[in-house]
């Protein structure tokens, strides 16, 4: 596996080694020891999630507050998405900035979205299957979000606005400047 830091150092792109032949392929999609060695801290993933979506579906930007903050390790099993992580740690030198990467069944890339970041993705192909691990259980009372179309964030979702398909909840999320519940830069949210 190859681990690459992005422009926002805490967001990591993971590229597993694909072993292919005439029969198909084999790939290790997760190795706790290798990931923890690269990060320098332990992650205890406890829940796996999966969604299937049509082209134009946008899910996000979502996060959970402490004590149920989550790190996500995301990938695409079938299809293609643009995956986005936004730094929502007040006081961070990269506050409000984002990393976006195309994840697909073909490129097999994964993105590690740490605690303190909002996450979302838009689907480029019908029948896309998106899977992710989290290191904390879903908690409705800690569930929050940021408006996907907040101009301050400057995210190019690469799909025309009129083609997007969002949940009612995601259409009503506050802009970053209006969000009351964010993270603080420098706080160790893995030991809170």
NUTI-681113 format. One line per 8 residues: number of its first residue (from 1); for each residue z, x, y of N, C-alpha, C. Coordinates in steps of 0.1 Angstrom, whole numbers, plus 5000, padded with zeros to 4 digits. Atoms other than C-alpha are relative to their C-alpha. Example, Ala and Ser with C-alpha at 12.3 -4.5 7.8 and 13.67 -1.06 7.14 Angstrom:
<nodes>
1> 5000:5009:4988:5078:5123:4955:5000:5009:5012 ~ 5000:4991:4989:5071:5137:4989:5008:4992:5011
</nodes>
This chain:
<nodes>
1> 5000:5008:4988:5000:5000:5000:5000:5009:5012 ~ 5000:4993:4987:4993:5011:5035:5007:4991:5010 ~ 4992:5007:4990:5017:5001:5063:4996:5006:5014 ~ 5005:4996:4987:5004:5002:5099:5008:4993:5011 ~ 4994:5006:4988:5024:4997:5131:4989:4995:5009 ~ 5010:5005:4991:5006:4975:5156:5004:5004:5014 ~ 4996:4997:4986:5007:4976:5194:5014:4996:5004 ~ 4986:5003:4999:5040:4959:5191:5007:5005:4988
9> 4996:4991:5010:5058:4984:5170:5007:4992:4988 ~ 4992:5007:5011:5080:4959:5150:4991:4991:4991 ~ 5010:5008:5008:5049:4939:5138:4992:5010:4991 ~ 5007:4990:5009:5034:4956:5107:4989:4993:4993 ~ 5012:5004:5008:5000:4952:5090:5002:5007:4987 ~ 4999:4994:5013:5001:4958:5053:4987:4997:4993 ~ 5013:5001:5008:4970:4965:5032:5003:5005:4986 ~ 4997:4996:5014:4976:4965:4995:4987:5007:4994
17> 5011:4994:5007:4954:4986:4972:4995:4990:4990 ~ 5007:5009:5009:4929:4965:4953:4994:5008:4989 ~ 5006:4994:5012:4920:4975:4918:4990:4990:4994 ~ 5010:5009:5005:4887:4959:4909:4990:5006:4990 ~ 5010:4996:5009:4862:4960:4882:4991:4987:4997 ~ 5009:5011:5003:4836:4937:4865:5008:4987:4996 ~ 4992:5012:5004:4865:4914:4853:5006:4993:5012 ~ 4994:5005:4988:4878:4908:4888:5008:5010:5007
25> 4992:4990:4993:4907:4925:4906:5015:4998:4996 ~ 4986:5001:5001:4944:4932:4904:5006:5006:5013 ~ 4994:4995:4988:4966:4937:4935:5015:4997:5000 ~ 4985:5002:4998:5004:4942:4941:5001:4994:5014 ~ 4999:5006:4987:5011:4918:4970:5013:5003:5007 ~ 4987:4997:4994:5047:4928:4975:5007:5010:4992 ~ 4991:4990:5006:5069:4958:4968:5011:5002:5010 ~ 4988:4999:4991:5104:4956:4983:5003:5015:5003
33> 4996:4986:4998:5111:4993:4978:4991:5007:5010 ~ 5010:4993:4991:5079:5005:4996:5002:4994:5014 ~ 4998:5006:4987:5084:4980:5025:5013:5004:5006 ~ 4987:4996:4995:5121:4988:5029:5000:5015:5004 ~ 5001:4985:4997:5113:5026:5028:4993:5001:5014 ~ 5007:4999:4988:5088:5021:5056:5008:4995:5012 ~ 4992:5006:4989:5110:4998:5077:5013:5007:5003 ~ 4987:4994:4998:5142:5017:5072:5012:4990:4999
41> 4989:5010:5003:5162:4985:5064:4996:4991:4989 ~ 5003:5009:5012:5165:4960:5036:4996:4986:5005 ~ 5004:5014:4998:5148:4926:5036:5002:4992:4987 ~ 4997:5008:5012:5160:4899:5012:4992:4987:5001 ~ 5008:5012:5000:5131:4874:5009:5006:4990:4990 ~ 4993:5010:5008:5146:4841:4995:4992:4988:4998 ~ 5008:5012:5001:5119:4815:4999:4985:5003:5002 ~ 5015:4998:4999:5081:4814:4994:4994:4986:5004
49> 5006:5012:4995:5060:4788:5013:4984:5002:4999 ~ 5015:5000:5001:5023:4778:5010:4995:4988:5006 ~ 5007:5011:4994:5000:4756:5030:4985:5001:4997 ~ 5015:5001:5002:4964:4744:5025:4996:4992:5013 ~ 5004:5006:4987:4945:4736:5057:4985:5000:5001 ~ 5014:5000:4997:4910:4727:5069:4997:5008:5013 ~ 5004:4992:4989:4890:4746:5095:5005:4993:5013 ~ 4995:5006:4987:4905:4741:5130:5015:4997:5001
57> 4985:5002:5000:4941:4735:5119:5007:5012:5007 ~ 4992:4990:4994:4965:4754:5141:5014:4996:4998 ~ 4986:5002:5003:5001:4758:5130:5008:5010:5008 ~ 4992:4990:4992:5025:4773:5155:5000:4996:5015 ~ 4993:4988:5003:5039:4789:5174:5014:4997:4996 ~ 4987:5004:5006:5071:4786:5153:5009:5012:4999 ~ 4989:4990:5003:5104:4804:5150:5013:4992:4997 ~ 4987:5005:5002:5140:4798:5139:5010:5008:5007
65> 4989:4993:4993:5171:4806:5158:5010:5005:4990 ~ 4988:4996:5009:5201:4825:5144:5010:4989:4999 ~ 4999:4990:5010:5219:4822:5122:4989:4999:4989 ~ 5011:5002:5010:5187:4811:5104:4987:5006:5004 ~ 5012:4992:4996:5162:4835:5121:4993:5005:4987 ~ 5008:4996:5011:5134:4845:5098:4991:5011:5002 ~ 5011:4990:5001:5113:4875:5090:4990:4993:4991 ~ 5011:5006:5008:5079:4863:5076:4991:5011:4995
73> 5011:4992:5006:5055:4882:5053:4989:4991:4996 ~ 5011:5010:5001:5022:4863:5056:4987:5006:4994 ~ 5013:4996:5006:4989:4864:5037:4992:4988:4997 ~ 5009:5011:5003:4959:4843:5029:4995:5002:4985 ~ 5004:5000:5014:4951:4835:4992:4985:4996:4999 ~ 5014:5005:5000:4919:4816:4999:4996:4996:5014 ~ 5005:5003:4986:4898:4814:5031:5003:5011:5010 ~ 4999:4990:4989:4904:4830:5065:5008:4994:5011
81> 4993:5004:4988:4928:4827:5095:5001:5011:5010 ~ 4996:4991:4989:4936:4843:5128:5015:4998:5000 ~ 4986:5001:5000:4973:4851:5125:5006:5007:5013 ~ 4995:4996:4988:4994:4856:5156:5016:5001:5000 ~ 4986:4998:4998:5029:4870:5164:5003:5003:5014 ~ 4997:4998:4985:5044:4867:5199:5015:5005:5001 ~ 4986:4994:4997:5074:4888:5211:5007:4990:5009 ~ 4992:5009:4992:5100:4863:5223:5014:5005:5002
89> 4988:4993:4998:5128:4888:5228:5002:5003:5015 ~ 4998:4997:4986:5140:4886:5264:5005:5014:5002 ~ 4996:4986:4997:5143:4921:5279:4991:5010:4992 ~ 5008:4991:5008:5118:4936:5254:4988:5005:5009 ~ 5011:4995:4992:5091:4958:5270:4987:4993:4996 ~ 5012:5007:5005:5066:4937:5250:5002:4985:5001 ~ 4997:5014:5000:5081:4903:5258:4988:4992:5005 ~ 5011:5009:4996:5054:4876:5259:4987:5005:4995
97> 5012:4995:5005:5028:4899:5244:4998:4996:4985 ~ 5002:5004:5014:5012:4892:5210:4991:5010:4993 ~ 5009:4993:5010:4995:4907:5180:4992:4990:4993 ~ 5008:5009:5009:4966:4889:5163:4992:5008:4991 ~ 5007:4993:5011:4949:4899:5131:4993:4989:4991 ~ 5006:5009:5010:4924:4882:5108:5005:5003:4986 ~ 4995:4999:5014:4939:4876:5074:4990:4992:4992 ~ 5010:5007:5008:4915:4866:5046:5002:5003:4985
105> 5000:4998:5014:4912:4863:5009:4992:5013:4997 ~ 5008:4988:5002:4886:4891:5012:5007:5013:5004 ~ 4994:4987:4996:4905:4917:5032:5014:5002:4995 ~ 4987:5000:5006:4939:4909:5016:5011:5006:5009 ~ 4990:4995:4991:4957:4921:5047:5012:4990:5001 ~ 4988:5008:4998:4993:4909:5053:5006:5004:5014 ~ 4993:4996:4987:5014:4908:5085:5014:4997:4998 ~ 4986:5002:5000:5051:4912:5087:5004:4996:5014
113> 4996:5005:4987:5065:4891:5115:5015:5000:5000 ~ 4985:4999:5001:5101:4901:5122:5007:4989:5008 ~ 4992:5009:4992:5129:4881:5136:4999:5003:5015 ~ 5002:4998:4986:5126:4876:5173:4985:4998:5005 ~ 5014:5003:4997:5089:4866:5172:4997:4986:4996 ~ 5006:5013:5003:5071:4833:5173:4987:5003:4992 ~ 5011:4998:5009:5044:4829:5147:4991:4988:4999 ~ 5009:5011:5002:5013:4808:5143:4987:5006:4994
121> 5013:4996:5005:4978:4808:5128:4990:4988:5002 ~ 5011:5010:4999:4945:4790:5132:4990:5003:4988 ~ 5008:4999:5012:4922:4783:5102:4986:5000:5003 ~ 5014:4998:4998:4886:4795:5102:4991:4993:4989 ~ 5008:5005:5011:4875:4780:5068:5007:4988:4994 ~ 4994:5011:5007:4881:4747:5050:5006:5005:4987 ~ 4993:4997:5013:4905:4748:5020:5006:5014:5000 ~ 4993:4987:4999:4923:4779:5033:5014:4998:4995
129> 4986:5000:5006:4955:4786:5014:5007:5012:5006 ~ 4992:4990:4992:4981:4805:5035:5014:5000:4993 ~ 4988:4998:5007:5012:4819:5018:5009:5010:5007 ~ 4991:4991:4994:5043:4835:5031:5014:5000:4994 ~ 4986:4999:5004:5078:4848:5022:5008:5000:5013 ~ 4990:5000:4989:5108:4843:5045:5013:5005:4994 ~ 4987:4994:5004:5142:4860:5044:5012:4991:5004 ~ 4989:5010:4997:5162:4829:5055:4994:4987:4997
137> 5004:5013:5004:5160:4793:5044:4996:4992:5012 ~ 5004:5009:4990:5143:4766:5065:5012:4993:5005 ~ 4989:5007:4994:5168:4750:5089:4995:4992:5011 ~ 5006:5009:4989:5156:4719:5109:5007:5002:5013 ~ 4993:5000:4987:5184:4723:5135:4998:5013:5007 ~ 5003:4987:4994:5173:4759:5142:4985:5002:5003 ~ 5014:5000:4999:5136:4751:5142:4995:4999:5015 ~ 5005:5000:4986:5118:4759:5176:4986:5004:5000
145> 5014:4997:4998:5084:4765:5190:4996:5003:5014 ~ 5006:4997:4987:5063:4777:5219:4986:4995:5000 ~ 5013:5006:4999:5031:4761:5232:4989:5010:4996 ~ 5010:4992:5004:5001:4776:5215:4990:5004:5011 ~ 5010:4998:4989:4980:4773:5247:5006:5004:5013 ~ 4994:4995:4987:5004:4788:5272:4992:5011:5005 ~ 5009:4991:4994:4981:4806:5295:5007:5014:5002 ~ 4993:4988:4998:5008:4833:5301:4998:5009:4988
153> 5002:4992:5012:5004:4844:5265:4986:5006:4998 ~ 5013:4995:5001:4967:4848:5267:4994:5001:4986 ~ 5005:4999:5013:4960:4841:5231:4986:4994:4999 ~ 5013:5005:5003:4923:4838:5222:5000:4996:4985 ~ 5000:5006:5014:4924:4815:5191:4987:5000:4993 ~ 5013:4998:5005:4887:4820:5186:4994:4987:4994 ~ 5005:5013:5004:4882:4782:5180:5001:4992:5013 ~ 5000:5009:4988:4872:4757:5207:5011:4991:5000
161> 4988:5008:4999:4901:4737:5220:4998:4986:4994 ~ 5003:5013:5005:4884:4704:5211:4999:4999:4985 ~ 5002:4999:5015:4880:4716:5175:5014:5002:4993 ~ 4987:4997:5006:4917:4723:5170:5007:4987:4995 ~ 4992:5011:5006:4939:4701:5148:5014:5004:4999 ~ 4986:4997:4999:4976:4702:5156:5009:4989:4996 ~ 4990:5011:5002:5007:4683:5145:5005:4995:5013 ~ 4995:5006:4988:5023:4660:5170:5011:5010:5006
169> 4989:4991:4995:5053:4685:5172:4994:5012:5007 ~ 5006:4988:4994:5030:4715:5180:4993:4996:5013 ~ 5006:5004:4987:5013:4695:5208:5010:4999:5011 ~ 4989:5002:4990:5047:4691:5225:5009:5012:5003 ~ 4991:4988:4998:5061:4726:5224:5000:5005:5014 ~ 4999:4995:4986:5074:4741:5257:4992:5013:5002 ~ 5006:4987:4997:5057:4770:5274:5011:5010:4999 ~ 4990:4989:5002:5074:4804:5270:5011:5000:5012
177> 4991:5000:4988:5089:4802:5306:5010:4988:5000 ~ 4992:5012:5000:5104:4767:5298:5009:5000:4987 ~ 4992:5000:5012:5119:4777:5264:5014:5005:5003 ~ 4986:4996:4998:5157:4778:5265:5005:5009:4989 ~ 4994:4993:5012:5163:4792:5230:4991:5011:4996 ~ 5008:4988:5004:5148:4827:5227:5010:5010:4995 ~ 4992:4989:5005:5161:4860:5214:5002:5010:5011 ~ 4997:4990:4991:5176:4889:5232:4996:5014:4994
185> 5004:4986:5005:5161:4924:5229:5012:5008:4998 ~ 4989:4990:5003:5183:4950:5213:5011:4994:4991 ~ 4990:5006:5009:5204:4925:5193:4994:5002:4985 ~ 5004:4999:5014:5203:4932:5155:5002:4987:4993 ~ 5000:5013:5006:5194:4898:5142:5000:5000:4985 ~ 4999:4999:5015:5196:4911:5106:5015:5000:4996 ~ 4986:4999:5003:5234:4914:5109:5008:4991:5009 ~ 4993:5009:4991:5243:4884:5131:5006:4989:4991
</nodes>
